[in-house]
Amino acid sequence: QSALTQPASVSGSPGQSITISCTGTSSDVGSYNLVSWYQQHPGKAPKLMIYEVSKRPSGVSNRFSGSKSGNTASLTISGLQAEDEADYYCCSYAGSSISWVFGGGTKLTVL
Amino acid sequence: EVQLVESGGGVVQPGGSLRLSCAASGFTFDDYAMHWVRQAPGKGLEWVSLISGDGGSTYYADSVKGRFTISRDNSKNSLYLQMNSLRTEDTALYYCAKANSGWYAFDIWGQGTMVTVSS
């Protein structure tokens, strides 16, 4: 199973919005509404931010939103804040043999 | 407080074995499937294995199939990963993660335990 494709880095200024893309195939992202997104600060464990494409866990800011079109999922962060600076990973259920595939990660820099 | 605490990592030679443990607290352990996810130094996340809440179903990434065995002891609220025939490419921080109610996302993560495979 190949990793999902994410941009290596994105950046934005405080208050702006950014979008991180996550491109898979018709075998994973395109077949299931089971994409999740994780935030990871340096030296910390990942944190679930979005699940099932667009659902937010309790406690996650509504500045974070998710969507999907075809084989590409997206994470949008609005009203950027300094604390949003972190690595972000997408993940999709890949079905068939029961497996999950992650993206390579995107480093978000808040300028 | 919902918490996962991993242990058992260390340095092992190629071909060796190691058993990781994950102690869970703050939730009804046997109600939830559990995963292992790993992260090589400076690299991204890689899903490793899943076990159902009752332990009756297990699944593995192709990269570890036949070498790793996931298990759980619901009476001890504990998850395990037995790793045999270790390779240098297995060097990583190993996280245990709780599946959400739908199995398909990882909603609680431990802090990880480091496994280094080196001669």
Interface residues (C-beta under 8 A of the other chain):
Chain A: Q1 A3 Y32 L34 S36 Y38 A45 P46 K47 L48 Y51 E52 P57 Y89 C91 Y93 S97 I98 S99 W100 V101 F102 G103 G104 G105
Chain B: H35 V37 G44 L45 E46 W47 L50 Y59 A61 D62 Y95 N100 G102 Y104 A105 F106 D107 I108 W109 G110 Q111 G112
